[in-house]
Structure formats: structure tokens, C-alpha cells
């Protein structure tokens, strides 16, 4: 099978269980998003489509919002699904997808290295993760949630400018907002507003940062810390 129009590495989003529905020439289709990039995705579905066909679809994001997309079919796999190249996405829509991709990649990395990290608590971050992401050992960094149903000390698994994955046993819900205190360097903890976008029962939650614009001082401070 030849894959065309692939502009960026696609990331598996199967752990996020992103539903999809749409219309193709053969009629409506339903399925899941298997992998995703800012430029396209693969729909896991039985839909019968043709190469270069234009489809209209909706993708259910982890923030519990539907993203409407138009795409051109770039490849297909019988009884498995088809890949599309997105058409006419706005910059805001691309930014939303990049947050989802960054978060999904963090989950994937966390699952792959979780067992190793459990044996190496106390090590320093090695800076080998993708750009703008820093991995912290489970026991080395704690964060305090304010606004959860009970006080909790939680460990940061993965962090980027878009958000982070927090290991916590706090009882939270999708869409809940709260204040997170992040220990950064030797200074005062950084207080940021966050929104719960994904929950893994017994493991933790995915949080998006709710920045107050590009000039948010908290955003600038986190960017400096991540760049170190």
C-alpha cells in the first residue's frame, strides 16, 4: 500500500478513543480515529471510499467537542479504514489538533516507559523527549491540585506548553477546571488554571493549560523552564 500526501508523522490516538462520523459518496460512516497529525488522520471504519474522494466528517476531541473537517482520501485499507488529508483547516483548528497529538504522544511514551520509570525514581529529566516536552520521574516532582474533591499530591508524568499528564488518585471529571501548583526550579511554585480533558482511572488525568493569552506571565515562565 502506498501512502501519499503524508506531511508529518502521525501519532496513534487509540488510547483517547476518539469517535468519528461523517459522509462519503457511499453514504454516512461511523468509526474511530486511529492515528492523527495536523495534516490528516486515519479513520478506522468499514466505509467504502475511493482515492481522492472528498469526505466531510466530525471528530470527537478529548475536550468533548466535535471538530468538523473536510478531507481528501489519500489511501485506504479494505475493511480496516482509510486515511485523509485535511483541507482548509484554520490555524485555531490546527492548534487544537496539535494539543491532542502532543497529549496522545505523551500517553504513548508514558505507557512504553512506565515500567522502567518505576524502577528509576529520583533520576533527573534527560531532555531527550520531543520539543517542548519534559519528562519527570514519578517520585521527584509533586504538584498540588486546588479544586479537586480532596487534597492530593500528584506526580507529573509528562509536560508541554499545551498541558500535562498528572498521576493522581483525585476524583475528577472531564471539563472540570481547577488551579494547579507546579514546582519549577528553586523559585515559588507556578500557579496555573487547568482543565481536565482525559481520565485514565487508577492512573491519572490529562490536563490542558488555560493560558490568559500569549503574554500570560505564567506561560512565559513555563516556557523558560521547559527550554532549560
C-alpha positions as CSV (number, residue, x, y, z in Angstrom):
1,X,0.0,0.0,0.0
2,X,1.4,3.4,-1.0
3,X,0.8,6.3,1.3
4,X,0.7,9.8,-0.3
5,X,0.4,13.3,1.0
6,X,1.9,12.4,4.4
7,X,3.4,15.7,5.6
8,X,4.0,14.8,9.2
9,X,4.5,11.8,11.4
10,X,1.1,10.6,12.5
11,X,0.6,9.6,16.2
12,X,-1.6,6.8,17.4
13,X,-4.6,8.2,19.3
14,X,-6.3,4.9,20.0
15,X,-5.9,5.4,23.8
16,X,-8.0,8.5,23.6
17,X,-11.0,6.6,21.9
18,X,-11.8,9.5,19.5
19,X,-15.2,8.8,17.8
20,X,-15.7,9.8,14.2
21,X,-18.7,10.2,11.9
22,X,-19.2,11.6,8.5
23,X,-20.5,11.5,5.0
24,X,-18.8,9.9,1.9
25,X,-20.1,9.2,-1.6
26,X,-21.4,5.8,-0.4
27,X,-23.4,7.3,2.5
28,X,-22.8,8.0,6.2
29,X,-20.0,6.3,8.1
30,X,-19.1,5.8,11.7
31,X,-15.8,4.7,13.3
32,X,-12.8,5.8,15.4
33,X,-9.7,7.9,14.7
34,X,-6.7,5.5,14.6
35,X,-3.9,8.0,14.1
36,X,-3.6,11.7,13.7
37,X,-1.3,14.5,12.6
38,X,-2.0,18.3,12.0
39,X,-2.5,17.4,8.3
40,X,-4.5,14.3,8.3
41,X,-5.8,11.2,10.1
42,X,-6.8,7.5,9.6
43,X,-10.4,6.6,10.2
44,X,-11.0,3.0,11.5
45,X,-14.2,2.2,9.7
46,X,-15.8,-0.2,7.1
47,X,-16.8,2.7,4.9
48,X,-16.3,2.2,1.2
49,X,-14.4,5.2,-0.3
50,X,-12.4,6.0,-3.4
51,X,-8.9,7.5,-3.6
52,X,-9.1,11.4,-3.9
53,X,-12.7,11.3,-2.8
54,X,-13.7,14.3,-0.6
55,X,-15.4,13.4,2.7
56,X,-16.9,15.5,5.4
57,X,-16.5,14.3,9.0
58,X,-16.7,15.1,12.6
59,X,-14.0,14.1,15.2
60,X,-14.9,13.9,18.9
61,X,-11.9,15.5,20.7
62,X,-10.9,14.6,24.3
63,X,-12.3,18.0,25.3
64,X,-15.7,16.6,24.5
65,X,-16.1,18.9,21.5
66,X,-16.7,17.9,17.9
67,X,-14.2,19.2,15.3
68,X,-15.7,19.4,11.7
69,X,-13.2,18.5,9.0
70,X,-13.1,18.2,5.2
71,X,-10.6,15.7,3.8
72,X,-9.4,14.1,0.7
73,X,-8.9,10.3,0.8
74,X,-5.2,9.6,0.4
75,X,-5.1,5.8,1.0
76,X,-7.4,3.0,2.1
77,X,-7.2,-0.5,3.5
78,X,-10.1,-2.8,2.8
79,X,-12.3,-3.5,5.9
80,X,-9.8,-1.5,8.0
81,X,-10.4,2.1,7.2
82,X,-9.0,5.0,5.2
83,X,-6.6,7.9,5.5
84,X,-7.5,11.5,4.6
85,X,-5.5,14.7,4.0
86,X,-7.2,17.6,5.8
87,X,-8.5,20.5,3.6
88,X,-8.9,24.1,4.7
89,X,-8.3,23.8,8.4
90,X,-8.0,27.1,10.3
91,X,-5.0,27.9,12.4
92,X,-7.1,27.5,15.5
93,X,-8.3,24.1,14.4
94,X,-4.7,23.0,13.7
95,X,-3.7,24.3,17.2
96,X,-6.4,22.2,18.7
97,X,-5.2,19.1,16.9
98,X,-1.6,19.7,17.9
99,X,-2.6,19.8,21.6
100,X,-4.4,16.4,21.1
101,X,-1.4,15.0,19.3
102,X,1.1,16.2,21.9
103,X,-1.1,14.8,24.7
104,X,-1.5,11.4,22.9
105,X,2.2,11.2,22.3
106,X,2.8,11.8,25.9
107,X,0.4,9.0,26.8
108,X,2.1,6.6,24.3
109,X,5.6,7.5,25.7
110,X,4.3,7.0,29.3
111,X,2.9,3.6,28.6
112,X,6.1,2.4,26.9
113,X,8.4,3.6,29.6
114,X,6.2,3.3,32.7
115,X,7.8,0.1,34.0
116,X,11.3,1.5,33.5
117,X,10.4,4.8,35.3
118,X,9.0,2.9,38.3
119,X,12.5,1.4,38.9
120,X,14.3,4.7,38.3
121,X,12.5,7.2,40.6
122,X,14.8,10.0,41.6
123,X,16.6,10.4,38.3
124,X,16.8,13.8,36.6
125,X,15.0,14.6,33.3
126,X,17.3,13.8,30.5
127,X,15.9,16.2,27.9
128,X,15.6,13.5,25.3
129,X,11.8,13.9,24.7
130,X,10.2,15.8,21.8
131,X,10.5,19.6,21.6
132,X,8.7,21.5,24.4
133,X,8.2,18.3,26.4
134,X,9.9,17.3,29.7
135,X,9.6,14.0,31.5
136,X,9.8,13.9,35.2
137,X,10.4,10.8,37.4
138,X,7.4,9.7,39.4
139,X,8.8,10.4,42.8
140,X,10.9,13.5,42.1
141,X,8.2,16.1,41.2
142,X,4.9,16.8,43.0
143,X,2.0,19.1,42.1
144,X,-0.8,20.3,44.3
145,X,-4.4,20.4,42.9
146,X,-6.7,23.0,44.3
147,X,-10.4,22.5,43.4
148,X,-10.3,18.7,43.5
149,X,-12.8,16.9,45.8
150,X,-10.0,16.2,48.2
151,X,-6.4,17.4,48.8
152,X,-3.9,15.4,46.8
153,X,-0.2,15.4,46.0
154,X,0.3,14.2,42.4
155,X,3.3,13.4,40.2
156,X,3.9,14.9,36.8
157,X,4.5,12.3,34.1
158,X,4.7,14.5,31.0
159,X,4.5,18.2,30.4
160,X,4.5,20.5,27.4
161,X,3.3,24.1,26.7
162,X,-0.2,22.7,25.9
163,X,-0.7,20.7,29.0
164,X,0.4,17.7,31.1
165,X,-0.4,14.2,32.3
166,X,-0.8,14.1,36.1
167,X,-0.6,10.8,38.1
168,X,-3.2,11.3,40.7
169,X,-6.0,9.5,42.6
170,X,-8.1,12.6,42.9
171,X,-11.8,12.2,41.9
172,X,-12.1,14.4,38.8
173,X,-14.4,14.8,35.8
174,X,-14.0,15.8,32.2
175,X,-14.3,19.5,31.7
176,X,-13.5,20.3,35.4
177,X,-11.3,23.3,35.9
178,X,-9.0,24.0,38.9
179,X,-5.8,25.6,40.0
180,X,-2.5,23.6,39.7
181,X,0.6,24.5,41.7
182,X,3.7,23.4,39.7
183,X,7.1,23.3,41.4
184,X,9.6,24.9,39.0
185,X,13.3,25.3,39.7
186,X,14.1,26.8,43.1
187,X,11.5,29.6,43.0
188,X,7.9,29.8,44.1
189,X,5.5,27.2,42.7
190,X,3.8,28.3,39.5
191,X,0.0,28.5,39.8
192,X,-1.9,27.8,36.6
193,X,-5.5,27.2,35.7
194,X,-6.1,23.8,34.0
195,X,-9.0,21.9,32.5
196,X,-9.4,18.1,32.7
197,X,-9.5,16.7,29.1
198,X,-8.9,13.0,29.7
199,X,-9.1,10.5,32.5
200,X,-7.3,7.1,33.0
201,X,-8.9,5.5,36.0
202,X,-6.4,4.5,38.6
203,X,-3.5,6.2,36.7
204,X,-4.2,9.9,36.3
205,X,-5.6,12.7,34.2
206,X,-4.7,14.7,31.1
207,X,-4.9,18.5,31.7
208,X,-4.9,21.4,29.3
209,X,-3.4,24.8,30.5
210,X,-5.9,27.7,30.3
211,X,-3.5,30.5,29.5
212,X,-4.6,34.1,29.7
213,X,-3.3,34.9,26.2
214,X,0.2,34.8,24.6
215,X,1.5,37.3,27.2
216,X,0.4,35.4,30.2
217,X,3.4,35.6,32.7
218,X,2.8,32.1,33.9
219,X,3.0,30.8,30.3
220,X,6.3,32.7,29.7
221,X,7.8,31.3,32.9
222,X,6.9,27.7,32.0
223,X,8.3,28.2,28.5
224,X,11.6,29.3,30.1
225,X,11.7,26.3,32.4
226,X,10.9,23.8,29.6
227,X,13.6,25.3,27.4
228,X,16.3,24.7,30.1
